[in-house]
Amino acid sequence: MRRIFIILFLFILILASGYGIYYYWDKQKSLDAWSLVPENTFLVYENKNLVSSWNSIQENPIWQDLQNIDYFSSLKDNFEALDSLSGNSGMLDDVFRNNHLLIGMSVIANDDFDFVFYQTLKNTEQIEIIKKIESKFDNFEKSERVYNNNTIYELKSKNSEKRFSYVLLRGNFVGSFSPVLVEDVIRNLEKDEDNFKESIKEVFKIANFQDDLGNLYINFNRLDKIVKTFTKSNQSTLFSILSQFSEGAFLDLFLDGDDLYLNGFTFPHDSISYLNTYSKQIGGDVTLGNYFPSKTAIVLHERFDNAKAFQDEKFKFWDKLDNEFGQKRNRIAEQYDTDFREFYQFMAGENAQAVLNTNQSSEENKKLIFIKMTDKNEGLNKFNKLAEEAAQLKQDTLYYEFYAEKEIRELVIKDFPYYLLGKNFKGFSHSFFIILDDVLVISNDIQSLKELILDIETENTWGKSIKENQFLESTLQESNLNIFINIPQAWSLILNSLNDKWRNSFKENEYPIKNFDMLAFQFSHEDDRYYSNIEVLHSDNKVNNEMKYFDEVMQVEIEAPIISKPYVVKNHNTGLFETLVQDSAYNLHLISTNGDVIWTEPLEAPIVGDVFQIDYYQNNKLQYAFATTEKVFLLDRNGISLEYFPKTYGDQNIENQYFNVIDYDKSKTYRLLIAKENGDIFLTSKYGDILGDWDPLKMRDKIAAMPEHIRIRSKDFMVVLQENGTVKVMSRNGEMKPNFPININDRLSNNLFFEIGNSFETSYLVTITNGGALVKISFTGKIKEKEQLYMPNKETLFKIVKNASERGYILARQDLSRVSLLKPSGEMMFEKDYINQDEMEIQYYELTPNKEIIAITDKKQAFTYLYTNEGKLINQQPIESLGQIAMIYYNKTNEVHVYKCHENTFSILKFNI
């Protein structure tokens, strides 16, 4: 990008290189600059008032953010220096005003592109202006060479190896930092080949220059070539679409506050064009936003009014591009005795595919497909029958399970969406489906379907998010094809698709790029062309770390010192958050959002673990379930014990060590799990009655982490880690699973995370030993990985730190007084040194994909430090806190509330990120 800016200096120098320039161009037959742009150019930017445009963007937030990138940071200084050399009298504006400057973008290598600059030389008056400026330059060396009877001049900087080449052609200046592009312009002109303008001539029939920041002309015939310079070579489906997406486009550029807009028209090919598959379809708005989970990275969204005709056109396109595709599709239809066209009668005119952001590495990106149905019952029946027939054909039983009272089924036809909807729906080695309202959802990952159900229930979707919903509402509402990209969510997907060169460049400029928050590419059929809208939502995604202090929301003092962390709970009547804390007299207090103590309940012993909120009566009213070292409690909202509670289990002289609430299939049929310090485990119904062989189930050694339940393909697993290095995986009735227990031959602590796949073989429990070995064990009892992490000395401590949603984790390593935070890959995030060598309390909050906060609490000093994921301290002074904090993020106000306890005071602090 720096090349664009240096050209402003060089262009002035070139024009002033001699008095003979005017004579040179006046004696030739002049051509319009557009005639010189070769056909192989991908994109041309046109501007006729460069200085005016420059002045208009100076205070724009987008421009201010771009200056954080090295390429852009020097532009302001260079441009102002150039203006200063011209005497600050507006002479620079005279050079560019009403004189179209063209900047063309072309591929020059497998992983690189460059620009060519074109401008028609208007008159000799400009020479006098240029001559005055040129006299100030003394740091360039000039040489020349002849190419095809044209003199190419080259300017080499005395301060660097940069070399700029230019030629004067038919009254026009043509220059580039890549000599091959200048030569290409000369060759194209002499061979009288089609130029850029002729290759997309339909675009220029309507193109006109508006009073804006310029125009963009796009040659879609070259789109796949430019994409290949950035990406790896394994994007075959993407390239096959791009190579025949459309012919060309004309777009106006303008800024509106923090947002960038490009509006215009795209013209399809006369013969074969992907965009033309929508040519006979009526578009519409996006109604599926409430089904896109918050971790959606990319959405491909389609609107149409005739499903059968639309799909027929799509498959005609694919058959022309790949005649084997239709043959494979026919073979699949014949093999499973099905007609894909029968499914189209149930489509209501809106389909979408969402690619999800995930912290787990996998061969396939996790995806969700949404198909709006006209008749969900008939449509589901059609899918169910096909699933049953496919299972029988494979001589297997039909897989299904109920989760949160929704039935999930598997369709065992590999890449079924690929054959049903087209090649851009590839990547489904498994297909699981479910009906939600009138929408059929298909996923290649069963866990993603389950998480979607929970996300919809908790309103953790685009449609319920202030930012994403406002963005959807601001975009074109009557489109046929939409592509939405959430850059922060898509960041890891983008990096993984880039080649080495561009991946490193993107990493170096992460936050300026991530701040281009949401992107929309939209196309709406209109006569023989497509109205096109590109929208860029810009915002600051970097956590604000320049605060001097936090504002206090509320504070309340308890008579005795508080010994627990703050347990944030929800009031089911108001939807507001409240807080439970326990004091040194073992009294439990419920505190309202305004600081009132609602009730106090004596417990006689300290709470172990967390406080769980459950819907005990299945009526959407919430109760509190927790355990002390002595008893198990279930309290209602008023602090009154439920019938049968509190309860004690086992020897009362042996304390409760862990407590967990289990809901196997999210049906609210709760199980209570109590683990004693001697390794005994009790499992009870929600009424407290002991189940089966859990009376108790004896582990015969101390337990290292809270026993947990996980469900994989409708099978339930109970997982127990023991301090002696034993990993036990059991059924819900306590029977040991095949190939378990496993002994890792190292001590274990409280470190357990699950990576759930579509099978027992591809699902793993992750733990880290006291000796620093990161271990992944499949649920078939095989150790997949055992990687030794760097361990500075024998006192080094390791932790798996799960985020608040427990869907991701980071690693923590404490070496005496130094704490290091690492990504699951082992990449260092940051490290900090402290005065104290005692074990630190570490918490990880992923508020949004870009706004992660790590809280490190020094319990001895009673200080909590809040850091960004880059290790920058958010507040200049630490928070006074005796232990773990709690944190709530409010999307609407971009505000974070921190719940903390210190001595006998509970308080809530707030700050904006």
N, C-alpha and C positions, 0 to 999 in steps of 0.2 A: 504494500500500500504506500510505502514511502516513495515509491517510484512516481506515483501520481503527483506528489507534492513537489518533488525536486523538479518536475517538468515545468513548473511555474517559473523557476529561475532560468532553466535551460531554454525554454521557449523564447524568453525575452532576449537571451544572448544570441540565439540563432537568427532571429529576425534582424538583429543589428550587425550581422556578420559581414556586411558589405553594402556599398551603395548600388551594386549591380542587381540586387534582388528584384526590384521593381521592373527593371529592364528585362530580367529573366522571365518573369511570369507574363509580362505584357506582350512579349513577342510570341508566346505560345497560345494555343487554343485552350482557354480556361475550361476547367471542369468543376462541377459541384463536388464538394468533399465527399458526399454520399457515394459518388460514382467510384471512389477509390477503395471503399471498404470491401474486403474480400468476402466471398460467400461463406468461408469456413469460420467467420467470426461468430461467436455465440451471442454476444450482447453488446449493444451500443448505448452509451449514455449521451444525451444531447442537452446542451445548455447554451443559451444565447446571452445570458447576463450573469457571468460567473461571479463578479464582485458583489452584485446585489444579492445573489443566492448565498454567498459566503457570509455576508453581514446578517442575513435573516436567521442563520442557524447558530450564531455565536452563543446565544443564551439558552439554547434548547437543551433540556436535560440529556437527550440522547447524545448530542455532541459533547457535552461535558463528561459523560461517561466514557465515550470513545477515546478521550484524551488519556485515559489510563492505559491504553495500548501504545506501545512505543512508536508504532508506525504513525499514529495520529498525533502524538504528543508534541511533535516538532512542527506540525502544520501551521499552527497559529503564529508561532515565532517567525517561521519562514515567510508566511504571507504578509505579516506586518512589516518584516524587514524589506520585502520587495516593494511594498507601498512606500516605505520610508525612502528607499533609493530613488523612487520616482518623484519625490518631493512632497508627498502627502497632499497632492493637489487634485487628485481625481484622474490623473493621467493614466493610471493603471486600468481604471474603469473604461477609459476611452478605447483601450486596446481590445477588450472583450465584449463591450456592449453591442447588442444587436448583431453579433457575429457568432454564428453557431460553432461551438466547440464540440467535437465528437471524440469520445473515448471508447475504443473498441477492445473487447476482451477475447483472447484466443488462447488455445492450448499450445504450449511450446515443448512439453515433455510429458512422460507418463504421469508425473506427479507435480506438474507446475503449469502455470499460465502466466500471461503477461498482457500488457496494454499497449495499444497504438493510439497516438494522439493526432487528430486531424483538425486543421483550421485553414479556411480560405484567407489569403492575404488580401486585405481590402484596398489599401491605398498607400501612397508614399508618405502621407502625414503621420502614419503610425511609425515610420522609420525614424523620424526625428525624435519621437518619444522614446523609442527603443534605444536609439543611439545614446541618449543621455543616461539611461539606466545601465547600458552595456559597459560604459566607461568605468563603472564601479566594480566590475568583475575582473578578478585577476587570478583565480584559482582553477582555471580549466585550460587544458591543452587541446588544440584542435588539429585534426588530420582528415584526410579524405581518400576515397578509393572509388573506382568505377565499377558499376554492376549493371550489365545489360544497357550500356551507353548512358547510364544515369549516374551522376556523382552523388555518392553517399558520404556525408560529413559525419565525423565522429568526434565527440567531446569526451575527454577523459579527465576525471577529477584528479587533481594533484594530491588530494588527501585520502583517496580510496581507490579501489580497483573498479569502481563503477564506470561504465562506458555507455554513452548515449549516442544513438545513430539517428540521422534524419536525412531526408531528401526533399527537394522541391519539385513537385509534380503538377504540371498544368495549373499553376497559380495557387497551389495548396502546399502547406507544410504538412509533412508526415514524419513522425518520430516515435522511437520506442527504445527501451533499454534492452530489447532483444533484437539484434541485427536481422535474425531470420524472419521476423515479422515485417520489417521494412522491405526486405527482399521479396517477401510474399506479396506485398502490395504492388511492387513493380511488375512481378511476373503475371499477376492476375490482370493488370491493366493492359500489358502487352499482348497477352493471349486472348484478350477480348472475351473472357469467360464471364459467366453470371456473377454479379456482385451481390453483396448482402441485401441491398434494396430490391434487386430483381428476384432473389430467392424467396422473399416473403412479400411480394408485391401487393397482395391483398391488404396487408397491414397499412401500407402507405396511402391507400385510397381514402382512409378515414383519419389518418394521423394529422394532428394539428397541435401547434405549440400553445400551451396555456401559460398564464402568468403564475407559474409555480416554480418548484425547485428543479425542473427539468423533466425530460422524458426518458423512458427506457424502451428499447426495441429488442425483442428477444427472438432469436432464431432457434426454435425448438428442435430443428433437425440436428443441432449440435449439442443438445442438452445432455445426452448420455455421455458424450465425450468429456464435457467439463466435469460431470459428476465422477467419472472414472479417475480424474486427476486427484480427487480427494479420498476416494474410498478404496477398500480392498477389492480384489478381483472376484469375490464370491457373491456378487449382487446380481446374478443373471436375470432373475425375474424383474427386478427394478429396472435394469437397463433395457430389457425388452419392451417395457411400457414406455420408458422415456424416449427410446429411439423412434417411436411412432406416436408420441403423445399428441402432438399437434404441429402446425406449420410455424406460426409466429404470433407475436403479441406486441401490442403497443400499450404502454402504461404511463400515466401521469404520476409524478411524485409530489407529495405534500405532507407537511407535519402538522399535527394538532396536539399541542401540549406534549405529553410524554409518548405519544403514539405516532407511528409512521404508516402512511397509507399509499398504496399504489393501485390506481383504478384505470381500467381501460378495456380492451377487447382482445380476445384470442381467436385465431382463425385456424380451423382444422384443415388437414390435407383433403384434397379432392378425392383421393383414392382410399387409403387406409389410415385411420386415425383413432386412437383410443378415445379421445374426447367425443368423437362422433357417435359413440355408442349411446350417448345421452340426447342425440339430436331430435328424437321424436317424443321426449319425455318432459313432463311438467315438473318443475322443481318445487321445493318447499323449505320450511324451516327445520331446525333441529329439535326434535321432541324427546330424544333419548338421553339428554344430559343427566337425568336423575339416575341413570344406570351406569354411567362412566365412573368407576371408582377414582378416588383422589390420586392414586398412584398411576393413573393413565399417563403415558408418555406421548403416544401418537394415536390419532384417530383418523381413519379413512371412513368417510360418511357419504352415503348415496341417497338421493331422493328421485323418485320416478312415479309414474302413475299407471303404467302397464307393465307388470312384472315379467310376463312371458315375453313380450316384445323386447323389453330391455335386456333380458338374459340372452335371448336369441342373437341380438346385435353384439353383445359382449363375446359370445362364443364364436361368432363369425370372425370377429377381430382376432381372437386367439388362434383360430384354425388357420387364418391367413399367415400369421406369424410363425406358427408351429403346427404343421399338419399332423404330427404325431400326437398332439394333445387331444384332438378329437377322437382319434383311434383309441387312446388309453381310456378316455371317458366312456366311450361306447363299450369297451371291454368290462369296465367296472359295472356299468349299468346291466350288462348281460349277466355277469357273474352273480350279482345280487338280485337279479330279476326285479329291477326297479327302473322307473322312468323319472329322471331328474326334473322334467318339466311339470310333473304332477305336484311338486313342492311349490312351484311358483304361484299357483292359484291361492295359496294361503298367505302370500306376502302382501303387506299393506302399503308398500311404497317407500319403506325406509329401512335401510340396512346400515350397519356400522361395524367396523373392526377396530378394537382398541389393543394397542401393544402396551404392556405394563412395564413399569420400572420395578426391578427386583434386586435385592442385595445378594441373592444367591446365584452362583454360577450355574448355567445349564446350557445344553446343546441348542435348545430352542428358546426363543423369546416367548414369554408367557403372554397369551393372547385371549381375548374375548370377542366373540362375534354376536351381534345383536340383530335379530330379525323381527321386525314388528309384524304381527299376525292379524289377518282379517277375521279368522275363526281359529282361536287358539286350541279349542278342543279337537277339531278335525285335523289341524296341523300337528298337534302333539300326537294324536293317534297315528298319523302317517309316519312320524319319526319313531314312535315306539315299535310299530310293526317292523320297520326296517331294522331297528336295533335287535329285535328278537330273531329275525331271520338271519342277520349277519352272525349273531352268536351261535345259532344252530349250525350254520354253514361251517364255522370254525370249530364245531364240536366242543363248544364251551357253554357254560351257563351265563345267562344275561347278568351283567353286573348292574346293581342299583343300590342305592342307600337313601335313607331319609336324614336330612340335616336341617335343623330349625324348621321342621315340619314341611320341608320341600323335598320332592323326590328328584334325585340326580341319577341319570342313567348314562351308560357308556355305549357308544356306537363304534364297533370294532372294525371300521373301514378306514384304513390309513388315508389321511389327507382328504377326508370326505368334503370339507368346505372348498377345497381346491377344485373338485369336480362339480360341486353344486353351484358355486358362485364365481369361479374363475381363478386364474393363475396367481393373482395378487392376494389370494387367501390361502397361500401355501404355508406349511409349517405346523401341521397338525398330525404328529405321529400318534396321538390319542385324541379322541373326540368325546367329551362329556357334555351333556346338555340338560337344560332345566327350563321350565316355564316360570317367568316372573311377571305377574299381571298378564298383559297381552303381548309379551316379548319373549321369544325363544332365544336363549343364550347358549352358545356353544363355546367350549374352552378346550385348549390342549393340556390344561393342568387342573386337576380336580380341586386342589387347594385354593386356586384362584377363584373358582366358583363359590366355594364355601366362604372365602373372605369377602366376595362380592355381596353375598347374602347379609353378612354382618355389617358391611359398609353401608348398604341401603338402609338397614335397620337403624344404624347410628347416624344417618344422614352425612356420611363421609364420602360424598360424591360431587362431581362437577356441578350438578344442578343445585346443590345445597351450599356450595362454596361461593362466597361473595365474589371473589376475583374471577373464577372460571365462569360463573353464571353471567356476570356482567360482560365478560369478554364474548361469550356466545351470543348474547343479546345485541352486542355492538356490531356483529359481523353481518354480512349479507344474508337476508332472511328468505330469499326465494332462489336458492341455488340447487344445482343438480349434483355437483361433486364438491366435497369439502375435505380438506386435509388440515387438521389442527395439530400443532406440536407444542407441547409444554416443555420448553427448553430445560429447566431444572430437572424435571422428571426424566427427560430423555437423555440427559447428559451422558450417563454410562453407555447407553445404546449408541449414541453418536460417536463417542470415543472408540468403542469397539469396532465400528464400521469404517473408521478412518485409517488410512495408511500411516506408516510410522512418522513421516515428515509432518503431516497435518495434525496428527494426534498430539505431537509435542508442542506444536504451535497453539493448539486449542487449550492445552493444559496451562501453558504460560499465560494465557489471557482468559482464564476461566471466568472470572466474575464480570468483566465487561461483556463477554458473550452471553453468560447466563442471565444477565440483566435484560436481554431481549427475551422477555419472559414467555410470551405466548405468540405463536405465529398462526395465521390462517391463510390458506390458499383456496380460493373459491371460484367456481365456474358455473355460470347459469346460461342455459341455451336461450338464444335470442336471434331469430331468423336463421341466417347462415353462419353465425358467429356466436361467441360466448362472452357475455359480460364477465369480466375478471376482476377479482378483488384480492389484494394481498394486504394483510393488516399485521402490524407488529406492535404488540403491547410491551412497553418498556417500563421497568420498575427496578428499584434497588433491592436486589436479593441478598446483599451481603449484610450480615448481622452488625448492627450499630454497636461499636465497642468504644465509643468516646464519651460515655456518660460518666459524670462525676459522682452521682448518687442516684438512688432509686426513690421514687415517690412511695409513700406509705398509704395503702388503701384502708387498713384497719389494724387495730392492736387490742389485745385483751390479756389481762393478767389473771392467772390461776393462783389459788392460795399456796399450792405446793409446786415445787419445780417439776417441769414437764420431762418425762423420761422416754416418750415415744416419738417417732416421726409423725408428722401431720398426715392423717388419712383423709384424703379428699373424697367426699361422697356426694351423691346427687339427691336433692329433694324431689321426690316423684310428683309432688303436688305443684311445685312452682318451676321445676326444671333448673333451679339455681344450685350452685355448689355450696356445700357445707363441709365442716371439718370435724373429725374426731381426734382428740388427743388424750393421752393418759398421763397422770401426774405420779409423783413418787409415793403417794398414798394409795396408788393403784385405782384411783377414781377415773372413770371414763367420762369425758365431757363432749357434748355435741355443740358446736359453735356455729352460729348463723353467719351469713355474709357481712352483716353489719356489726358483728362483734358481740352479739347477745349469746349467753350460755343458755341453750334451750333446755337441756337437762344434764344431770350428773348421775352416774351409776357406779356404785362401788363394786370392784371385781376381785379384790383380795390377792391378786397376783399379776405379774406383768404379761402383756400380750406378746405372743410369738408370731412372727410372720406378718401377713397382711390382713386387712379387713375386707371381706368380700361382700358386695351387694348382690342379693339374689331375689328373684321373684317367687317367693316360697308358695304363695297361693295361686300363682299363674293368673293374676289379675292386673298386672302392670303396676303393682305397688311393691316397693322395695324394702327389704329387711337387711340387717347386718349380721354376717356370719364371721366368727373369729374364734380363736382359742387363746387362753392364757397358758402358763406352764402347768396349770392344774385342771382346767375345765374347758369345755366347748360351749360357746354361747351362740344363741340366735335371738337377736333383739329386734323388735319392731321399730318403727320410726319414732315412737315416743320413749324408747329406751326400756320397754317392758319385754321380759323374756317370753318367747313363744312356748307353747305347751311342750312338755317333755324336756325342756332345757332350763338351766345348764346341765351338762352331763359330764361324768368322769369316765375314763377308760383305763383299764389295766391297773397296775400297782400305783397307788397315789404317791408313793415315795419316789417314783421315777417320773421326771418331768416330761411334759410334752415338748418336743423339739421342733416339729414342723406341723403345719396345718394347711390343707388345701381343699378347695371345693371343685368337684368334677361334674361336668355336664356332658355326657358322652356324645350326644347328637344335637345339642342345643335345644332340647325339648323341655327344659326346665325340670327334668327328673333328676334332681341333684343327688350327688354322693358326697359324703364328708370323709376326708382322709386325715387320720391323726398318726403321726410318727413319734415314737417315744425315744428318749435318749439312749436306751439300750438296743435300739434297732427293731423293736416291735412296731408293726403297722396295723392299725384298725381301719376298716372301711365300713361305713354305715349308710343307711338310707338317709333321706333328708329329715326323717323323724328321729334319727339317732340310733336306729336298730342295726346291730352288727350283721353284716352280710357274709354268708358262706364260710369260707376258710379264713377270713380276715379277723380272727378272734383270739389272738392276733396272728398275723402272718409274721413269722420270726425271721429276721435277716441275719441274726447271730453275729452282727458286728455293727459298729456305729454307722449311721447314714450321713453322707457328705452333703447332700443337696435335697431340697424339697422333692419328694416323690411326685412324679407328674404322669398325666394321661395324655396319650396322643392317639388319634384315629387315622388309619391309612386304609383306603379302599374298604370301608365299613368294618374293618377289624380294629379292636381296641387293644392298646398296649399300655401297660403300667411300667414305668421306667424308674429304677432306683439305682443311684450311685452310692457306693460305700467308700469310706475313708481308706480301706485297705486296698483300693484299686479295682474292686469287683464291680462290674456293670451287669445288672439284672434286668431283663425285659420279660414281663409276664403277661398273661391274659387277664381279663377283668375278674376272673375267678381265682387268680393267684397261681396258675400253672405256668411253669417256666417255658418260654418259647424255645424252639429248636436252636441249637448252637449257643445258647446262653445257659449259665452266666459266662462272661468273659473277664479274665483278669488282665489288666493293662500293665501289671508289674511296676506300678508306681502309685504313690499316694494321690488321692483325689480330694478336692474341696468343692465348694458350692459353685460349680460351673457346668451348666447344661443348656444346650440350645438344640432345636430341631430344624432340620431342612427336609421338608416334606415333598416328595415327588409323586409320580403316578403309580408306583409299585413299591413293594417292600425292598427290592434291590436298589432302587434309586432314592430311597428315603433314608436319612441319616440322623443319628444323634451325634452332637458335637460336644466334646469336653476337652479340658486342658488339664494336664496333670500338674502336681506340685513341682515336678522337675522340668516343666516348660514344654512338654510334648503336646501338640495340638492333634487330637485324635478324632477321626470320623468313622463311625461304625454303622453299617447298614442294618436294617431290621431283619435281615436274613442271618445276622450274626457274624458278618465278615468285616474285618478292619480294612476300610478302603484307603485311608491315609493315616500316617503317623509321622508328623513333621516336628523335628526338634527346633524350638525357637531359641533365639539368642538368650543366654542366661549368664549375666555378668558374674554372679557369685552364688553360693549355695543358699543365701538368704533371700534371693529374688522371689517375689510373689507374682503370680499370674492370675488374671481374672477374665472371664467372659462377661462383658457388660452389655446386657440387652437393652434395646430402646424401650420407651414406655409402652409401645404397642406390642412388644415382644415379637415383631416381625423382622428384626434385624439386630445386629450386634457389632461391637468393636472389641478389641483386645486391650487389656491394660497390663503393664509390667511395672512393678515397683522394685527398684534396686536401692535399698536403704532409703535415702531421702529423695531419690529421683523417681518421678512417675512418667512413664512413656505410654502414649496412646497410639494404637496401630489399627489399621483396617484389617478385615478378615484375611486379606491377601498377604498381610505382613508388612505392607507399606506404612512407613512412619507418618503419623498425623502431626504430633508434636510431643515434646517432653518438657517437664518443669521440675525444678528443684525446690525443696521445702526445708524448713528448719528441723521439723520433726521427722523421725524415722519410723514412727508407728504406722500401722496399716491405714491407708486412706480409704474413705468411702467415695466411690465413683459412680455417677449416674449419667445416663446418656439420653438426651431428648432430641428427637427428630421432629421439630415443629412443622417444618415444610421440607421439601427435598434440599433446599439450599440453606435453610436456617436450622442448623444443628447447634445444640448447646451441651457442653460437657460440664457437669458440676463435680468438683473435687472438694471433699470436706475433710479438713484436718480436725479430727474429733478431740485431740488433746488441746489444741488451741481454740477449739470451738469456732472455726472459721470455714466458710464455704466460698470457694472461688468459682466464678462462672466464666467459661471460655468459649470462643467460637471454635469451629472444627479446625481452624488454623492455629489455635493456641493463643489467640489474642484475648487478653483479659477484658471482659465486658465492662465491669465496674472498677473504678480506681481503688475502691476500698472493698475488702471482702465482706460478705454477709456474716453476721453473727448467728451461728447455728450449731446446736450440739450434735447433730447427726444429719441423716438424710433430709432433703427438702422435698417439696412437691411442686410441680409446675403445670400451669394451664395456659394454653395459647388461644387467644381470641382472634379468629381470622378476620372478622368484620372490622376491628379497630387496629389490627396488627399489634396487639398489646399482649404482653406476657405477665402473668401473676405468679409470684413466687411465694409459696407457703413455707414458713419456717418457725422453728421453736428455739428459744434460748432462755435458759434458766426457767423462770415461771411465766414467761411471756410468749404468747402465740401471736404472730402478725402476718399480714399479707403485704408484699411489696409489688410494685408494678413498674414496667418500663416498656418502651416501644422498640421494636427491632426493625 
